[in-house]
Amino acid sequence: MSTATTVLAARGIVKRYGAVQALAGADLEVRAGEVVALVGDNGAGKSTLVKVISGAIVADEGEITFAGAPVRITRPQDAQALGITTVFQDLALCDNLDVVANLHLGTETRTLSVLSEIAMERSARDLLRSLDVKIKDVRAPVSALSGGQRQSVAIARALLGQPKMVILDEPTAALGVEQTAQVLALIGRLREHGLAVLLISHNLVDVRTVSDRIVVLRLGRNAGAFETAQASQEAIVAAITGAVR
């Protein structure tokens, strides 16, 4: 994994909100074809770091490189233009629209100014098939889907722009065991497609199941970095809580 290309590297990221320092020099690196889990207690700085990378907020200090070149991300469009896409916890799906419409929302295929429903449905089926996402009826409203299927649709939609990096914010939150397994399998397939994946999660079982590396933040600083296969649960928890190992 160490020979893989570094897609994103964030160094010395600082973010202050008045007297509160949300990030105090945080570092993060994500490589092509790997899943990096970002973990930590509430208030550790995970969400702030993700917002900096996704362009929702601007860091006060620090630098970001993407594909080896320095970049400045000041708005979500900057991140999207680089090839960074984020699936937030709320998913932002339209329950009253079907799967095809949700996948193509805002990027509808047009032929002579007429929406090409056939082309969009074919594209939706091809995309879901490539990810091995099983949805029997792509014309069913999203409201009729299971939680795992909804999460899969949101992740699939993020891939339409052919990103290089995908950020997933608590993708298994509130899912049952079977649905969680479906989403974790999908994350594994993103890795197989060569994408850099940043996973934010409080669930260490899920993190250990799907990630290659684990980065721990505590009080806005890096508190540990682990190769998942070699890390013990105790060591990860100790880094999260600040306990002496």
RACOR-V643300 format. One record per residue. N is the residue number from 1. OMEGA is omega in radians with two decimals (999 if undefined). D_FIRST is the distance of its C-alpha to the first C-alpha in whole Angstrom. Layout:
n:N omega:OMEGA d_first:D_FIRST
n:N omega:OMEGA d_first:D_FIRST
This chain:
n:1 omega:-3.08 d_first:0
n:2 omega:-3.14 d_first:4
n:3 omega:-3.14 d_first:5
n:4 omega:-3.13 d_first:5
n:5 omega:3.06 d_first:9
n:6 omega:3.13 d_first:10
n:7 omega:-3.13 d_first:13
n:8 omega:3.01 d_first:15
n:9 omega:3.07 d_first:15
n:10 omega:-3.06 d_first:19
n:11 omega:3.02 d_first:20
n:12 omega:-3.07 d_first:23
n:13 omega:3.13 d_first:24
n:14 omega:3.06 d_first:28
n:15 omega:3.13 d_first:30
n:16 omega:2.98 d_first:34
n:17 omega:-3.03 d_first:36
n:18 omega:-3.13 d_first:39
n:19 omega:-3.11 d_first:39
n:20 omega:3.11 d_first:36
n:21 omega:-3.09 d_first:33
n:22 omega:3.08 d_first:30
n:23 omega:-3.06 d_first:27
n:24 omega:3.11 d_first:28
n:25 omega:-3.08 d_first:25
n:26 omega:3.09 d_first:22
n:27 omega:3.09 d_first:18
n:28 omega:3.07 d_first:16
n:29 omega:3.11 d_first:12
n:30 omega:-3.08 d_first:11
n:31 omega:3.10 d_first:8
n:32 omega:3.07 d_first:9
n:33 omega:3.07 d_first:8
n:34 omega:3.07 d_first:8
n:35 omega:3.09 d_first:11
n:36 omega:3.10 d_first:12
n:37 omega:3.08 d_first:15
n:38 omega:-3.04 d_first:17
n:39 omega:3.13 d_first:20
n:40 omega:3.11 d_first:23
n:41 omega:3.02 d_first:27
n:42 omega:-3.12 d_first:29
n:43 omega:-3.12 d_first:30
n:44 omega:-3.14 d_first:27
n:45 omega:-3.11 d_first:26
n:46 omega:-3.09 d_first:23
n:47 omega:3.14 d_first:26
n:48 omega:3.13 d_first:27
n:49 omega:3.10 d_first:23
n:50 omega:3.12 d_first:23
n:51 omega:3.07 d_first:26
n:52 omega:-3.11 d_first:25
n:53 omega:-3.09 d_first:22
n:54 omega:3.08 d_first:24
n:55 omega:3.14 d_first:27
n:56 omega:3.05 d_first:30
n:57 omega:-3.12 d_first:30
n:58 omega:3.13 d_first:30
n:59 omega:3.07 d_first:29
n:60 omega:3.12 d_first:31
n:61 omega:3.08 d_first:29
n:62 omega:-3.14 d_first:26
n:63 omega:3.11 d_first:23
n:64 omega:2.98 d_first:21
n:65 omega:3.13 d_first:19
n:66 omega:-3.06 d_first:18
n:67 omega:3.06 d_first:16
n:68 omega:-3.11 d_first:17
n:69 omega:3.08 d_first:21
n:70 omega:3.13 d_first:23
n:71 omega:3.04 d_first:24
n:72 omega:-3.12 d_first:27
n:73 omega:-3.09 d_first:27
n:74 omega:-3.14 d_first:30
n:75 omega:-3.11 d_first:31
n:76 omega:3.14 d_first:29
n:77 omega:3.10 d_first:30
n:78 omega:3.13 d_first:28
n:79 omega:-3.14 d_first:25
n:80 omega:3.13 d_first:25
n:81 omega:3.10 d_first:26
n:82 omega:-3.07 d_first:23
n:83 omega:3.09 d_first:21
n:84 omega:3.11 d_first:21
n:85 omega:-3.05 d_first:22
n:86 omega:3.02 d_first:23
n:87 omega:-3.10 d_first:25
n:88 omega:-3.03 d_first:27
n:89 omega:-3.12 d_first:28
n:90 omega:3.06 d_first:32
n:91 omega:3.12 d_first:30
n:92 omega:3.06 d_first:33
n:93 omega:3.08 d_first:34
n:94 omega:-3.02 d_first:38
n:95 omega:-3.08 d_first:39
n:96 omega:3.13 d_first:42
n:97 omega:3.14 d_first:40
n:98 omega:-3.08 d_first:39
n:99 omega:-3.13 d_first:35
n:100 omega:-3.12 d_first:36
n:101 omega:3.13 d_first:37
n:102 omega:3.14 d_first:35
n:103 omega:-3.04 d_first:32
n:104 omega:-3.09 d_first:34
n:105 omega:-3.14 d_first:35
n:106 omega:3.14 d_first:36
n:107 omega:-3.04 d_first:35
n:108 omega:3.09 d_first:37
n:109 omega:-3.13 d_first:38
n:110 omega:3.05 d_first:41
n:111 omega:-3.07 d_first:44
n:112 omega:3.10 d_first:47
n:113 omega:3.10 d_first:46
n:114 omega:3.13 d_first:46
n:115 omega:3.13 d_first:43
n:116 omega:-3.10 d_first:42
n:117 omega:-3.11 d_first:41
n:118 omega:-3.14 d_first:41
n:119 omega:-3.14 d_first:38
n:120 omega:3.13 d_first:36
n:121 omega:3.11 d_first:37
n:122 omega:3.12 d_first:35
n:123 omega:3.14 d_first:32
n:124 omega:-3.14 d_first:32
n:125 omega:-3.13 d_first:32
n:126 omega:-3.13 d_first:29
n:127 omega:-3.13 d_first:27
n:128 omega:3.12 d_first:27
n:129 omega:-3.13 d_first:27
n:130 omega:3.13 d_first:24
n:131 omega:-3.12 d_first:22
n:132 omega:3.07 d_first:25
n:133 omega:-3.05 d_first:27
n:134 omega:3.03 d_first:30
n:135 omega:-2.99 d_first:33
n:136 omega:-3.06 d_first:36
n:137 omega:-3.12 d_first:38
n:138 omega:3.07 d_first:36
n:139 omega:3.08 d_first:40
n:140 omega:3.08 d_first:40
n:141 omega:-3.12 d_first:40
n:142 omega:3.14 d_first:37
n:143 omega:-3.11 d_first:39
n:144 omega:-3.08 d_first:40
n:145 omega:3.04 d_first:36
n:146 omega:3.13 d_first:34
n:147 omega:3.13 d_first:32
n:148 omega:3.10 d_first:29
n:149 omega:3.11 d_first:30
n:150 omega:3.11 d_first:31
n:151 omega:3.13 d_first:27
n:152 omega:3.09 d_first:26
n:153 omega:3.14 d_first:29
n:154 omega:3.12 d_first:27
n:155 omega:3.13 d_first:24
n:156 omega:3.13 d_first:25
n:157 omega:-3.14 d_first:27
n:158 omega:-3.09 d_first:25
n:159 omega:-3.09 d_first:23
n:160 omega:3.13 d_first:26
n:161 omega:-3.13 d_first:25
n:162 omega:-3.13 d_first:22
n:163 omega:3.04 d_first:20
n:164 omega:-3.10 d_first:17
n:165 omega:3.12 d_first:16
n:166 omega:3.06 d_first:18
n:167 omega:-3.12 d_first:19
n:168 omega:-3.09 d_first:21
n:169 omega:3.11 d_first:23
n:170 omega:-3.03 d_first:24
n:171 omega:-3.14 d_first:24
n:172 omega:-3.14 d_first:25
n:173 omega:3.07 d_first:28
n:174 omega:3.09 d_first:31
n:175 omega:3.05 d_first:30
n:176 omega:-3.06 d_first:31
n:177 omega:-3.11 d_first:29
n:178 omega:3.14 d_first:29
n:179 omega:3.09 d_first:28
n:180 omega:3.13 d_first:26
n:181 omega:3.12 d_first:24
n:182 omega:-3.11 d_first:25
n:183 omega:3.12 d_first:23
n:184 omega:3.08 d_first:20
n:185 omega:3.11 d_first:20
n:186 omega:3.09 d_first:20
n:187 omega:3.07 d_first:17
n:188 omega:3.12 d_first:15
n:189 omega:3.04 d_first:16
n:190 omega:3.08 d_first:15
n:191 omega:-3.13 d_first:12
n:192 omega:3.09 d_first:13
n:193 omega:3.09 d_first:15
n:194 omega:-3.13 d_first:12
n:195 omega:2.93 d_first:13
n:196 omega:-3.07 d_first:12
n:197 omega:3.03 d_first:14
n:198 omega:-3.08 d_first:15
n:199 omega:3.06 d_first:17
n:200 omega:-3.09 d_first:20
n:201 omega:3.00 d_first:22
n:202 omega:-3.04 d_first:24
n:203 omega:-3.08 d_first:24
n:204 omega:3.07 d_first:21
n:205 omega:3.11 d_first:22
n:206 omega:-3.13 d_first:20
n:207 omega:-3.10 d_first:17
n:208 omega:-3.14 d_first:16
n:209 omega:-2.92 d_first:17
n:210 omega:-3.01 d_first:15
n:211 omega:3.00 d_first:12
n:212 omega:3.11 d_first:9
n:213 omega:3.12 d_first:10
n:214 omega:3.08 d_first:13
n:215 omega:-3.10 d_first:15
n:216 omega:2.99 d_first:19
n:217 omega:3.04 d_first:22
n:218 omega:-3.14 d_first:25
n:219 omega:3.05 d_first:28
n:220 omega:-3.12 d_first:26
n:221 omega:3.03 d_first:24
n:222 omega:-3.13 d_first:21
n:223 omega:3.13 d_first:22
n:224 omega:3.06 d_first:18
n:225 omega:-3.00 d_first:15
n:226 omega:2.84 d_first:13
n:227 omega:-2.98 d_first:10
n:228 omega:-3.07 d_first:12
n:229 omega:-3.06 d_first:12
n:230 omega:-3.03 d_first:14
n:231 omega:3.04 d_first:16
n:232 omega:3.08 d_first:20
n:233 omega:-3.10 d_first:21
n:234 omega:-3.13 d_first:24
n:235 omega:3.14 d_first:22
n:236 omega:3.13 d_first:20
n:237 omega:3.12 d_first:24
n:238 omega:3.11 d_first:25
n:239 omega:-3.13 d_first:23
n:240 omega:-3.03 d_first:24
n:241 omega:-3.10 d_first:28
n:242 omega:3.13 d_first:28
n:243 omega:3.11 d_first:29
n:244 omega:3.14 d_first:29
n:245 omega:999 d_first:27
